[in-house]
Amino acid sequence: MSRKMKALKMHFINRRHCISGTEMQFIKEIYTDTETASTSSRISPGEGCSNTDIIDLTSMDSSDPLSLEPDIPTMSSKALSVCATPQNNDRTSKRRHWTISTQTPEAWLYIDSFLQGKKQVEKTEIDDDNPVAKRRKTFDGENEDCHMNVDQFKAACADLLPYSSTLLVSACINACKKPKTRKSFEDKQFALKLFFMASEAYRFYRPLCSLPTVRQLWRHMKSLPATERHCSLCVNEMRLRPHLFYNLTRDRIVGFHDTGTEKRRTLARKVLVIMACSLIGDWEQPIAYYFHGGTCRVDILKNLIFQAIIRLKNVGATVHALTTNTSPTFLRLSQLLGISAERPSFLVNDERVFYVFDVTRLIRVTRNVFRSHELRFREKRASWTDIELFFRRDSQMRLPLVPKLSVGHLEPDGCQKIETKYAVQVFSSSIAAGLSAHIASGELPLETIGTMEFVHNFDQLFDILNSASTNKSNTKNFGQAFTGSMHEMSFLQQALDFLKSIKVVDRNGACIKSIKCFDHWEITINAIIQLWGVMKEHQLPSLCTRRLNQESIERVFRSIRRQSGNRVRPTPILFTRAFKNLVSKHFLEHSSGGDSTMNGRKMLKRLASMSSPPVPSLTDEVPPNVQVVLSVAATNYRDIDLRLPERNAFKRVCEFLLNECLRAHVNCDVCVAYAAKESGSSTRDASNSFNLYVSNLEDTFMHNFEKLSIEENLGAQMLQLAEQVEYKPPCPDFPVALLVKLFLRMRIYFTLTRHNKICKEPRSSFNVIQL
């Protein structure tokens, strides 16, 4: 007999089945064999009743009363039924009938499944005594206790610590327990923002919150798709208000002429800004700025642009176009580069770069030329008087054809002259259609056809050179992105022939050859045609020609003016600060403005969501900040009023310096007596050693400051010279170092403050003002 059958037999013998609440009957099993007769065994009534299912081997149904009698022999061919224990006081027994023999394979399959469930229960009971299982259970329990303790610790931090500190603790705990995962794009962008805006905070949070390393950030910055690395370079100038400012952390004066390679003691009145814009993607980034005194030399400008193109190439961005306006500085640059309608490009390290004039600036210049002169082409003429006549006739109609046309378009003031929309609305399809309607009705003379054709051609030309949409929703002929189709190429060739035929005529009918705006249109059109040929080689689908104008850099200038207090001409230091914030905004998608406390909380929340564990790296070391040489705690020297005679002003400065030294060097009777003695005299003779020492410091400052004012490490060099001045302090602990630093800080402050008050007048050099 098999082991399973023996176990099953013993199970059936030890079972008893409850038929009713008071009536109990024992189940008897008969095992049939060819040699041995089966015997029945009775279970003692004292054993407990089981709640498990009973396998009944009787031949009768539960409803048959004969099935309740004990010791009824059953044959092996009897039916098999399962009786379930009544539930919810339900005394009706439920049976599952099996009309198969107990010796068939189907019965043994059921028995095996029953025994398998018993093995799982027995295995659980056995595992309770297994030491390995006990250790596993203990470890799992400790993990649960650890998670519970961590949650309790976080809850305690939330109750006891400030909100920002709670977020920091949670971020550190989450970073340590979460598995290593690949850092997402948002994580790297956040780390870039933190790195550029607060490098100290980045170095502090990086190991705690597993921020990306510097090498990972560098790779992230170079992870642009290949198609988005084709870009254009936009260069423009912005006017500044002359102003000098001593940057304590950088230890230099901001506001002088500084082009990187050339520094002069000339006040900066303009700033040159270089910006890179993607031709296919949507990124645009200011990359450099240079201060100059008002007129930048063309050769220096050329070197700066070439340097920017080469450096962009080194980081993987290819510059295909250079966009400038039509100011005299850039016109001289185009002449130096040899730009013409037949040759609209130049070479930089064997890479061809196409020269494009800003289309928005060209359309404004064309409007101004159109207002001042008469234009002739192909035996036709275009005159501004036709536009004025059309405006008078159209404004008298009950339903005007061009309701947007106003006096501001015909006679623009100072602000309207530099706004592109006023010029674009003059050269529009609605104006051309209105002129055509008035000509057809006889309201305007037939000669107006030339003006109508002139306006219509420039409307389409501006559309094709300022396209931005890539979908087909734009109903205008050339409103979509430039794709180099036959229709577009045919129009550009016709536009070139049209521009070549235009002649500017004065009131006497003489041709004016000094006006070159139409030549600039030709250069731009040829540059676009040849640029598209290069882009097809790189398998670029289309070209949004609006990316080739200066709208992006003008937007940067407007943002800088707003950050500087809506000033038309910000100071150099205000421009520097605004430019730094703007770089963070463009490059790192930083949202400027808002509550600093709220921004800090958002940053800490972002830190708490970082999921990667800290990874040690030796390549993410950030160089330390520049050492602040003239760092002193006292800044109340700004309250000193020096609008006094020279002798009284000098006495006031000496008293202030001596009092600050005594405030730092307390509880010294010798120094107190020394101060009382020195304050009794205000002269610079030998009897007053302190005042004489300050006078020697003043002479050293006057002889060297103007020469060193444009140098880097200005404070360090002035400190080295001032330390060479001899002085015998009253006691060894007298703070001579503090005295020298405080004097230099105060002296630089007063010099620049007085200079800024008078620098509004035309001055070409920097002169030191004596105390």
Stockholm file with secondary structure:
# STOCKHOLM 1.0

chainA/1-771         MSRKMKALKMHFINRRHCISGTEMQFIKEIYTDTETASTSSRISPGEGCSNTDIIDLTSMDSSDPLSLEPDIPTMSSKALSVCATPQNNDRTSKRRHWTISTQTPEAWLYIDSFLQGKKQVEKTEIDDDNPVAKRRKTFDGENEDCHMNVDQFKAACADLLPYSSTLLVSACINACKKPKTRKSFEDKQFALKLFFMASEAYRFYRPLCSLPTVRQLWRHMKSLPATERHCSLCVNEMRLRPHLFYNLTRDRIVGFHDTGTEKRRTLARKVLVIMACSLIGDWEQPIAYYFHGGTCRVDILKNLIFQAIIRLKNVGATVHALTTNTSPTFLRLSQLLGISAERPSFLVNDERVFYVFDVTRLIRVTRNVFRSHELRFREKRASWTDIELFFRRDSQMRLPLVPKLSVGHLEPDGCQKIETKYAVQVFSSSIAAGLSAHIASGELPLETIGTMEFVHNFDQLFDILNSASTNKSNTKNFGQAFTGSMHEMSFLQQALDFLKSIKVVDRNGACIKSIKCFDHWEITINAIIQLWGVMKEHQLPSLCTRRLNQESIERVFRSIRRQSGNRVRPTPILFTRAFKNLVSKHFLEHSSGGDSTMNGRKMLKRLASMSSPPVPSLTDEVPPNVQVVLSVAATNYRDIDLRLPERNAFKRVCEFLLNECLRAHVNCDVCVAYAAKESGSSTRDASNSFNLYVSNLEDTFMHNFEKLSIEENLGAQMLQLAEQVEYKPPCPDFPVALLVKLFLRMRIYFTLTRHNKICKEPRSSFNVIQL
#=GR chainA/1-771 SS CCHHHHHHHHHHHTCCEECSSSCEECCCCCCCCSSCCCCCCCCCTTSCCCCSCEEECCSSCTTCGGGGSSSCCCCTTSCEEEEECCCTTCCSCEEEEECSCTTSHHHHHHHHHHHHHHHHHHHHHHHTTCHHHHHHHHHHHHHHHHHHHHHHHHHHHHHHSCHHHHHHHHHHHHHHHSCCCCCCHHHHHHHHHHHHHCHHHHHHHHHHHTCCCHHHHHHHHTCCCGGGGEEEEEEEEEECCCCCEEETTTTEEESEEECSSCEEEEECCEEEEEEEEESSSSCEEEEEEEEESSCCCHHHHHHHHHHHHHHHHHTTCEEEEEEECSSHHHHHHHHHTTCCSSCCEEEETTEEEEEEECHHHHHHHHHHHHHHSEEEETTEEECHHHHHHHHHHHHTSSSCSCTTCCHHHHSCCHHHHTCHHHHHHHSSHHHHHHHHHHHHHTSSCGGGHHHHHHHHHHHHHHHHTSCCBCSSCCCSTTCBCBCCCHHHHHHHHHHHHHHHTCEEECTTSCBCCSCCHHHHHHHHHHHHHHHHHHHHHTTCCCBCGGGGSSHHHHHHHHHHHHHTTSCSSCCHHHHHHHHHHHHHHHHHCCCCCSCHHHHHHHHHHHHHTCCSCCCCCSSCCCCCCCCCTTCCSCCGGGGCCCCSCHHHHHHHHHHHHHHHHHHHSCSCHHHHHHHHHHTTCCSCSTTCHHHHHHHHHHHHHHHHHHHHTTSSSHHHHHHHHHTTSCCCCSSTTSCHHHHHHHHHHHHHHHHHHHHHHHTTSCCSSCCCCCC
#=GC SS_cons         CCHHHHHHHHHHHTCCEECSSSCEECCCCCCCCSSCCCCCCCCCTTSCCCCSCEEECCSSCTTCGGGGSSSCCCCTTSCEEEEECCCTTCCSCEEEEECSCTTSHHHHHHHHHHHHHHHHHHHHHHHTTCHHHHHHHHHHHHHHHHHHHHHHHHHHHHHHSCHHHHHHHHHHHHHHHSCCCCCCHHHHHHHHHHHHHCHHHHHHHHHHHTCCCHHHHHHHHTCCCGGGGEEEEEEEEEECCCCCEEETTTTEEESEEECSSCEEEEECCEEEEEEEEESSSSCEEEEEEEEESSCCCHHHHHHHHHHHHHHHHHTTCEEEEEEECSSHHHHHHHHHTTCCSSCCEEEETTEEEEEEECHHHHHHHHHHHHHHSEEEETTEEECHHHHHHHHHHHHTSSSCSCTTCCHHHHSCCHHHHTCHHHHHHHSSHHHHHHHHHHHHHTSSCGGGHHHHHHHHHHHHHHHHTSCCBCSSCCCSTTCBCBCCCHHHHHHHHHHHHHHHTCEEECTTSCBCCSCCHHHHHHHHHHHHHHHHHHHHHTTCCCBCGGGGSSHHHHHHHHHHHHHTTSCSSCCHHHHHHHHHHHHHHHHHCCCCCSCHHHHHHHHHHHHHTCCSCCCCCSSCCCCCCCCCTTCCSCCGGGGCCCCSCHHHHHHHHHHHHHHHHHHHSCSCHHHHHHHHHHTTCCSCSTTCHHHHHHHHHHHHHHHHHHHHTTSSSHHHHHHHHHTTSCCCCSSTTSCHHHHHHHHHHHHHHHHHHHHHHHTTSCCSSCCCCCC
//
